Amino acid sequence: FVRFPVALSLAQLGACFAISALVDLTDDGDTALAFLLGAAVCGVVGGIELRRVSRPSVTSAPAVMTMATLAFTVLALGGAAAHLLADATDEIDTALLEGTAPITTTAMTGLDADTLPRGLLMFRALLQWMGGFGGLIVALVVIPLVVGGKELRGRGQSDRGERALIRGRTQGMRNVLAIYLVGSAVLGLAYLIVGLGLFDAVAHAMATISTGGLSTRTASLAAFDKAAVEWVATAGMAIAGLNLGVVWWAVQREHRALRRNTELRTYVAVLAISIVCLVLWIVVAEASSLRTAALTVTSAMSTTGLTTAPWWSFDAGAQMLLLTLIGIGAMTGSAGGGFRYLRVIQAFGFAMRELRRQLHPSAVAVVRVNGRAVQERTLERMTGYIVLYVTVVAAGGMLIELGDSAVTPSAAIALSVSALSTAGPQVIDPVDLGSVGTITKLTLSVLMLLGRLSIYAVVLAVINFVVRASERIEDTAYKARRS
């Protein structure tokens, strides 16, 4: 369960290097040779190792999460190597930050995208696309089937819709990939129709469907100055922030399941209310205020990070709204990150139940979501996750402040939330990520990985890896003593 994910990730990196090298040949071709070398090394090593190791048959959640964590870590290191090979930076800590951002679908960068070679921009787009798909597979297919419970797949799904989407691991992966591919193709075609070039359309389709948000331009969508492009991005981000099961129900026309889903109703309500609030905060006389508000809110809620205006340029009320939306993030079972609306609903129901118990100690109160009673074990996990989430945000903020004393406390906390939620854009007091210290860059990289794979998952993977390593060391020592 260690060698297989590493080998598979190397093979994927080889494909990314090869595609990016070909794309770079359409530009100046400066990085094509270096990327072809990377493709050869990763492809050969990954291919040989895949032939030598069999696909593991794992049935435990710790082993699965160890594999996922290893895979994302190798891909992040490959992304760092790509930035070094393309001569985008000569600093290892900067390369690590830039390599971690795309695979974790986080629009966080300290580089000027306008100066980056086309091959590297394509490599970043491919990593975003892979990161979004990998997150969906882990959240919707692997963990639910390993754990064996329906609650991790999302509540309120109709039995017919759930079986149709997740019908065994292989069929589930195929269904998720089919939806993901169709969504990518539709977005790419839409971007082409509204006036983007082929390269920009493909790259932004990958950035939108994956909720990655890393644009091919430094100014993001503002560089194109086209209203139609912004509306396409807004619609794409809003859909990308939905639970994939909800998208499947819409395709299957399961209207009853859609109407009953509490998380979907909450998501739509918060989206509409937040757009109205942001319109009121933006200068009303500005003709693009509604378009800017809609794109900004959907970008924050889906944790995508595509922008037309710096979020820190809004007033304090708008900044706090955006920071809250980023922290909550997208729906459960989407490519986006964040705390998730399902946990917010559960936390609110849990709080209301405890209040009722204070007023009526003998009353039997049950927390319900989508008309179903939530198990006590689920509420316990939710409470534990809140503690972990707040702790990690606070620790991340302190480490960011420690790494660069010029960063204000409020900006440090906002950066921590943005990285952990895999959003990326800075909300309070802009910080030049290219000039911050090594501690800050490493902290942001770890936060992004924690946000992409879930805090629980990474902690579980690390503990499992340490335990397995300790067992192997003890076994080796025992054999040595016997010999």
N, C-alpha and C positions, 0 to 999 in steps of 0.2 A: 504493500500500500504506500510505499515511499518512492520506489523506483518508477512505478508506472505513471503517476501524475507528473513527475519530473520529465520523463521521456516524452510523454504526450505534449507537455507544454513546450519543450524544445522543438518538437516537430511543428507545432503551431507557429512558433516564432520563426522557424525556417520559412514557412509559407508567407508570413507577413513580410519578412525581409525580401523575399523574391518578388512579391507583388509590388512592394514599395520601390524596389530597384527599377522595375519596368516602368512604373509611373514617373520616376525621376528622370528616366531617359527622354520623356516628353518635354522636360524642362531643360536645365543646363547639364544634367547628368553628373554633377560633381560628387554626389554621394552614391551613385549607382554601383561603382566598383566595391566600395566598402560594404554596402548592403548585400551584394552578391556573395561576398566573403562570409558575412554573417549568416546568409541563407545556407551556404554550403556547410559551415561548421554546425549550426543548429540542426539542419536537416539530416546530415549524416549521423551525428551523435544521437539525435532523437530517434531516427529510423532504426539504427542498429540496436539501440536499447529496447525499443518496442518489440523487435523480433526476439530478443533474448528473454524478456520478462512477459509473463502471462497476465492477462487482465485479472485483477484481484476480485475475489468474490467476498465482499465485505457485507456484514449485516448489522454492524454497530454504528451508532451515530458518531462516537468519538473517532473511529477510523475514517468514516466518510468525511468528517470535517477536517481531519488531518490532511487527507488527500486534497481537499479543496483549498486549504490554506497554503499547502506546498505549491499547488498549481498556480495560484494567484501570485505568490511570492516570486516564483521563477519567471512568470510573465512580467512582473514589475521590474525585476533585474534585467530582463531582456529589453524592456523599454528604456532603462537607464543606459544599457550598452548601445542602443540605437542612437541616443542623443550624443554619446561620446564619439561614435563612429561618424556621425554627420557633422561633427565639430560644432555642434550647437552650444556646447559648454565644455570646459576642461576641468570642472569641479565635480567630484564624485557625489557629494551631497546634493548638489543642484540636479545632477543627472538622475539620482534616485528619486527625488521629488517629482521631476518631470516624467519619469517612467512609471511611477506609482499612480499619478493622477489619471491617465487615460484608462488603465485596466480597472481602476476602481470607479470609473465613470464620474470623475470629479473635475470640474472646470476650474482647476487651480494651477496657475502657471506663473513663472516669473520671467519667461522669455517673450520676445517680440515675435509674434507669429508671422508678421509681414516679412521678416528677414530669414525665416526658416526655409530650407529647401522643400520642394514639393514632395519628394520621397519621404521625408520625415513627417510631413503633415499627413500623408496617407497612412504611414505607420501608426501615428497617434489615432487616426480615425478607425483603423482596423482594431487596435487594442480596445478602444471604447466599445466598438460593436461586440467584440468577444467578451468584454467584461459585463456588458448588459445581459448577453445571452447566458453566460456562466452563472450570473446571479439568479436569473430566472430558473435555471435548471436546479441549482442547489435549493432554492426556496420552495419550488413547486413540485419537484419530482423526487429528488434524492432523499432529502430529509423526511418528508411525509411517508415515503414508502419504507424507509429504514425504521422510523419510529413506529409506524403502523397506526397512526391516528389521523382522523379527519380534521382535527382542529387546526393543524398547521397549514392546511391547504386553504383556509379561509372559511368563514361561517356563512350560512345562508345559501350555499350552493345547492341547487336541486340535484337529486341523486343521478338523474339522467345526464345532466350537464357535467357533473363531476366525473362520472365514469367515462364520458366521452373525451374529456380533456386529459385525464390522468388514468390510463388503463394499463397499468404496468409500467416499469421503468422505460423500456424501449419505446413503447407506443407513446408514452407521455413526452419523451424527448422529441419524438418526431412531430407531435402536435404543436409543442412549444416552438420548435424550429420553423415549422410551416407558418405559424402566425407571425413570427419574428421576421422571416424572409419576406412575406407578403407586405407587412407593414413597412419594411425598409424600402421595398420596391415602389410602393405607392408614394411614400414620402419623396424618394428620389425623383420620381416622375413629376410630382407636384412642384418640387423646387425647379425642375427644368422648365416646366410650363410657365412659371412666374418669372423666368428670366435669368436664373443662375446658369453659369457654365457647367459643363459635364463634371469637371473635377470638384467644384464647389458644391454642386448638387449632391453628388455621391457622398462626399465627406460630411456635409451637414445632415443628410438623411441618417447616416450612421450615428452622428452626434445626438440627433433628436430621438430616434427610436430607442437608443441605449440610455437616454438621460445623461449622456456624458458631458455635452455642452462645450467641448473644446473646439473652437472655430478655426477656420483657416486664415482668419484675419484678426489682427490685434483688437480692433474695435468691435469684434463679433458681428452681429447682424446689422449694426449701425453703419458698417462699411458699405453695405449694398444700397442703403437708402431707398428701399422699395417696400411699400406698404403691403403688397401681396406676399412678399417673402415673410414678413413678420406674422401675417395671419396664418400662413401655412405652418410656420414654426409653432405658433400658439396652439393650433388645433392638434398638431403632432405631439407636443409636450403634454397637453391635457389628456390625450389618450394613453400616452406612455406612462403616465402616473397612475393609471387604473390597474386594478387587479386583473391579471390576464384571464382569470375565470370570468370576469364581467364581460370582457371583450368576446370571449367564447359564447357566453349566453346571448349576447347581441347578435352574433352570427347565426346562432341556432334559434333565434327568435323566442327565447324563453323569457317573456315579458314579466311573468309572475315573479321569477327569481330576481330579476332586476329591480322590481318595485319593492320587494321585501328586504333588500340588502341595506342594512343600516349604514354600513361604511360608505357605500356609494352615495346614499342621500346626504350624509355628512360632508363628503368630499365635494359634491356639487354645490351644496349650500355655502360652505366655506369659500369655495372658488368665486361664487357670485357676489357674496358679501364683501370679500376682500377686494375684488375689482372695483366695486362701487366706492369703497373707502379710499382706495389708492387714487381713483379719479378725482375725488374731492381734495386729496392732498396735493395732487399735481395741479399746475396752473390751468384753470378751467378754460381760459381763453386760447390755450394751445390746441390746435386742430387735431393733433395726434394723441391727445391725452388718453382717450379710451383705448386706442391701439397699444400705447405704451403700458397702460395699466394692465390690460389683458395679458400681454406677453410677459410682463414682469411677474405678475402673480402666478401664472401657470408655470413659469420657469422656476419660481421659488417652491411652489407646491410639489412639483415633480422632481425637484432637486436636479434640474438639468443645468442651468447656469448660462444659457444663451441670453444676451442682453442687447439693449439698444441705448442704454444710458447707465452710467455707474450707479450702483445702488446706494453708495455712500453719499451721493449728491442729493438724495431726497431729504426731507426734513425728518426730525426725530421720530415723529409718530409713524411715518411710513417705514422708517428703518426698523423700528420695533415690530411692526406688522410683518415685514419680510423675514426678520430673524425668527419670529415665532413660526411662520409658515415653513421655513427651512428646517427648523428643529423638529417639527411634526413630520414633515416629508410627505411621501407618496402613500398610496394604499398598499396594504399587505399583498404580496404576490405580484408586484410590479417591478420594473427594472430600476425604479428610483430607490432612494435610501431614506433615512430619517427614522424617527421614533415610531411612525406609522399611526394612521387614524384608528385602526382596530384597537391598538393598545390605549389610545386616548379614550375611546368609547368605553372600554373595559374599566379603565381607571375611574372615569366619571361614574359609571354604574356602581363600582365598588365603594366609592366615597359616599354616594347617596344611600347605599345599603347600610353603611356604618352609621350614618346620621339617623336613619330610621331605627336602627337598633338602639341608639342612645335614647330616643324618645319612647320606643316600645321594646324593652329588652326581651320580652317573650315572643315577639313576632318572628315569623319565619319569612325571611327575605331572600329572594333569589335574583342574581344578576342575569339579565337576559340580553342577548344580542341576536338580531335577526329572528326573534321569536323563539330562540333556543336558550335553555339554561346553560350558563358558562360553568364549567367544572371548577371546583375549588383549586385543583392543581394548576389550572391555567391562570387563575387570579394570583396564585402564589408566584408563578413565574413572571407575571406581569409586574408585580410589586418588586421582585428582585431585579428585574430589568431596569426599572426606574432608578433604583439605587445605583446600579452599575452605570447607567447612562449619565446621571448627574455626576458621579464620581469621576468618570473618564473625562467629561467635559471640563470639570474643575481642574483635574490633574493636567490635562492638555493645555489649558489656559495658563497655569502656573509655569509649565515647562517652556511654553512659547515666550512668556515674559522673562523667564530665566535666560533663554537663548538670545534675546534681544531686548535690552532695557528700554530702547526707544519706543517699543510697542506699548500703547496704553493698555491698562487692564481691560477696558471695555472692548477694545479691538482684539485683544488676545482671546477673550471668551468668545467673541463673535467668530474669529478664525477657527477656534476649536469646534464650535457648533457646525460651522460650514463644512469643515473637513470630515467630521464624524458623520454628518448627514449626507456626505458625498455630493454636496451642492457646488461649492467652489467660490462663487463671487463674494467679494468682501462687502460687508454691509455697513460697518462703522469704521471710520478713520482708515484710509487706504494704507497698506503696508507693501513696500517693495520686496517681494518674495525673492528677488534675485540677490538682494544684499543682506538678508537676514542671516543669523548665525547657523552653524551646523546643527545645534540642538533643536532649533526651531524647525528646520527642514526635516530632520529625522522624526520629530514629534508629529508633524503634519502627515508624513508618510505613513506612520503607524496608525494615526487616527483614521486616515482614508481606508486602510486595509480593514480596520475594525468595523468601520461603517459599511463597507461593501459585503463583508462576510458575516456580520452580526457579532456583537461583543461576546455573547454566549458561545458562539461557534468557535471563535478564535481561542478563547480561554480553554474551551473543551479540547481543542486540537493541541494546544501547547501542553496541557496536562497529560493528554494521551501520549504525545510524542516523548515527553520526559519519562513517563512511566515505562513505555516500551524500551527506550534507550537504557534506562536503569536495569531493566530485566535482562537485556542483552549483555550489559557489562557484568552483571552478577553471574550470568550463565557462563560467560567467557572466563571469569575469574575462577568459577567452580571447576570448569574443565581443566584449567591450568593447574589448579591445586591437585586434582586427581592424577594428572600426568606427571 
